[in-house]
Every structure is written in C-alpha cells, then in structure tokens.
C-alpha cells in the first residue's frame, strides 16, 4: 500500500491495542502495541514517518467494550 501512495501522501492505519490475537465470529484480530506497529513500518522498503498516534475508546454500543483502538497517521517521505 505504501508503494501505491504518492510522495508526501498520507495514510491512516488503525489496529486493536494489546498483545496476542483473538478469533471471534470467524474473524482474526491481531492485537499490537504502538511500538510493534512502528517496528513493522521501519521494515517497509518505503521511507515513512509517523505524523500522529492516538487511541480511541471503544464504542459503548459494541460488545467488545474493553478493546482500545490504536490509530496512526503516516506520511510517505520522498
């Protein structure tokens, strides 16, 4: 996806914060930390920079009330 992004282009990445994984209703959820996601981005062949990281609280209408969302805004550098 970073190869398709133009130089100085911005991409949004979201993930579940935590450790390990969970399979629920035949959907695989991989839990990561901010540090783990940044380490993965450092291994990408394209130079990218994290612009912002923030966490979102779970929606109270969902059954998974204790899962926090991790969010990254990443910029592809030229």
N, C-alpha and C positions, 0 to 999 in steps of 0.2 A: 504494500500500500504506500510505502514511502517513496518507492521508485516512481509511482504514478503522480505523486504530489509535486507541484511546481516549486522551484527555488523560492524561499521565503513564504511558502504556503503553510497554513495552519491546519492541524488535525486535532480532533477531540478523541480521547481514549477513556473509556470507563471500565471499571472492574470491581469485583467484590473484594473488600478488605478482609484479610485474615490469613490463616495457614491451612494448607491441605486442599481437599476437594470434597464435593458432595454431588451425588446423583439424585435428583428429585424429579419425579414425573418424566423419567427418561431424558432429562436434560442434565448435561455435565456442567458443573460450576467449579471453576478453578479459583481458589482464593489466593490473593497475593498481597504483599506489602508494597508501599511506595518504593522502598529500596530495591525490591526484586524487579519491579517494572522498569525502573531506571537502569538497572544492570542489564536487562534484556535489551533496552533501547541502545545501550552502549555497544552491544554486539552487532547491531544492524550495520550493513555496509554503507548506509547513507548517514551523513552528519546531521544530527537533530539536536535541538535544545529544548529542555522543558521550560516553558514560559510560566506555567502556574500549576499547582497541585492543590486540590481541595477535596474535602469529604462531605458527603451528603447523608443526612439521617434517613433511615428507612421510612417509607410511607406507612402511615398507621392503618391504611386500608388493606395492606398486603399481609399475608400470613407470616412471612419472614420478617418479623419486626426487629430482630436483633442484628441484622446484617447492614453494615455501613458500606456505602458506595465510594470508591476512590475515583477521582477524576483528574485527568491530566490534559493540559493544553500544550501541544508540542509544535515546534516550528522547524521546518526543514531549512537548513542553512545552505547557502550557495557555495 
